């Protein structure tokens, strides 16, 4: 996926430099907090950090930090 989206880094529910670790964190969060909200794993191309966000925290006005979606749960 090469979709650029914008997030406020303070809204991240988990982050890691390792994609597999970020995905595992997202799976745990999804299992523990069973809501209908979609979770995305996004990579900050500048820092290389993978962050886990709720999809409804994406910003359409291009304010915040640019990330590329790597996976959706």
Order of alpha helices (4+ residues) and beta strands (2+ residues): beta-beta-alpha-beta-beta-beta
